[in-house]
Amino acid sequence: MNGLRTLRSALRGPVLLDGDPGFDAARRPWNRAVGQPVAAVARPVDADDAAAAVRHARSTGLTLAAQASGHGATGDVDGVVLLRTGALDGLSVDPVARTARVGAGVSWGRVQAAAAEHGLTGLAGSSPVVSVTGYTLGGGLSWFGRAHGWAADSVLAFEVVDADGVRSRVTADSDPDLFWALRGGGGDVALVTEVEFRLHPAPELYGGRMLWPIDRAPEVVDAFRRVTAAAPDRLTVWLDLLRPPGRPACAAVLAAHLGPAAEARALLRPFDAVSGRLSDDRRALSPADLGAVGAEPTAPGAGVSRGVPLTGLDDAAAVLLAEGPPAPLLRAQVRHLGGALAGPSDTPYGPLAAPYGLHLLGVPAGPGSAAAVRAAQAAVVRGLGPAAAGRTPPTWLGPGESAADAYAPEALDRLRALKRSRDPRGVFRGNFPLFGRPATGPAARAAVPVRA
C-alpha cells in the first residue's frame, strides 16, 4: 500500500486511487463486459513518465498493466496499477522509407489516415479504434494478412521500458530475444511505448459489404467457399452471419482487395449470382476507409467473443454455419486466412496454417447472460467437431483463456524463460500472463509459477 500512496509523487501525469472521484470511470475498459479490479489508474504524459512509473513499481513491489483502450481486456488485473498510455500519441510516416512510428496510444484509424495520403497502408484489422501497439503485441490479424502476414511480421523496432525502468530501442539486431517476444508474445515482458513498422503499397483498394436475408445463407456460404478456394493473396473475404437484436437475421460478405476494382469484381462474381441482395456498398476505397468495411462499433460497449481456427469448411460445417448464429449470439464471422499468414514467420505464434478462422460474438444483456453467450459459443464449436482445432491466435484470446492456449510448448517455454530473466519481480502484467492459468483446450499444458 505504501507504493500506492507514493505513486502520485512518482509521476507527472494524473493518478487515481480506488475511492477517488472518477476512478470507476477511469478503470473501465473499452469492452464493458469486463471488470477491472485495479488498485490505481495512472496516465503517464510521455515515455519518460512511463519509465518513472516502472521504476516506482519495481522499488515498491507494485505491478503495472499497460492499456490504451481495453479492447482486449481480460479482467486479470486484481490489485495492479492500470497504466493508461493514451498520451503517448506520437505518429510519423516516412513515405520514402515506407515506415511509420507510432506511440502506444495511437489507434489504427489515425495510422491509416496518415498512410493513405501517400498511397500506403498498415496491416490494420477490422476496427479503426483499436490501438496499434496492443494489436501488434498480439500478433495482429489484418485485412491484408494474406498478402503480408502478421502485423507483427512488419515491425522494425520497439521503444520499450524494461523492468528496471530503463528505456531502450529494441530491434532484431540489438536484442533478438526480446524483439522476437514482443512481435506477438503479449505485453508481459516489457512496456512498449512506441512501435516502428513497415507500411505497404496500396495504390488501389476496393472493398465493401454485401447483405442478404438469412434464407439466402446456404447460397452465400457456398459462394464464399468457392471464392476463397481460388482467391489470390491480395483478396480477403469474410463471411458474416448476423442476428441483430430486434431485426431479421441476415448473411453478409465483406471484402477487401489490394488491386483494381475490375479485377476485384471479377473475383467476387459468384456472389452476384446469389439473388435477393439487400444492399451492396462495394467501391474503390482509400486505406483510411478500411474501418468502414467491417462497420464495427467505435464507442465502448459490452461483448463476449471467442475465436477459433478452422481447418476447413466442409459440407457439414457449411450447413451448420448457414443456419446462422444461435441465440443469444449476435454474430458468427468466418475470416479467410492463408496466404502469407501460413508462410514462414519468426514470431511466437509462428505460421498460421488454418485456412479460416471463426469469430463468435454475443452481447450480454443482463445477469447471467454472459454465461448463456459462452454456452452458445461452445455449442457452435462442438458442432464443428474436428474442423475447429488448433492453437488460438493470441489476438483472439479472451477472458478465461491463457497464453498456453495460443503458443506451442517450445515457444511458451522460451517466452517464460525470458519473463524469468527480464522481469523476475513481476513488474509487468499482460492481458494473458505467461505464468497464468493452464490451457483450456485439448492440448492443455500446466503453467509454472513466475518465481519458480
Secondary structure, 3 states (H helix, E strand, C coil): CHHHHCHHHHCCCCEEECCCCCHHHHHCCCECCCCCCCCEEECCCCHHHHHHHHHHHHHHCCCEEEECCCCCCCCCCCCCEEEECCCCCCEEEECCCCEEEEECCCEHHHHHHHHHCCCEECCCCCCCCCEHHHHHHCCCCCCCHHHHCCHHHHEEEEEEECCCCCEEEECCCCCHHHHHHHCCCCCCCCEEEEEEEECEECCCCEEEEEEEEHHHHHHHHHHHHHHHHHCCCCEEEEEEEECCCCCCCEEEEEEEECCCHHHHHHHCHHHHCCCCCCEECCEECCHHHHHHHHCCCCCCECCEEEEEEECCCCHHHHHHHHCCCCCCEEEEEEEECCHHHHCCCCCCCCCCCCCEEEEEEECCCCCCHHHHHHHHHHHHHHHHHHHECCCCCHHHCCCCCCHHHCCCHHHHHHHHHHHHHHCCCCCECCCCCCCCCCCCCCCCCCCCCCCC
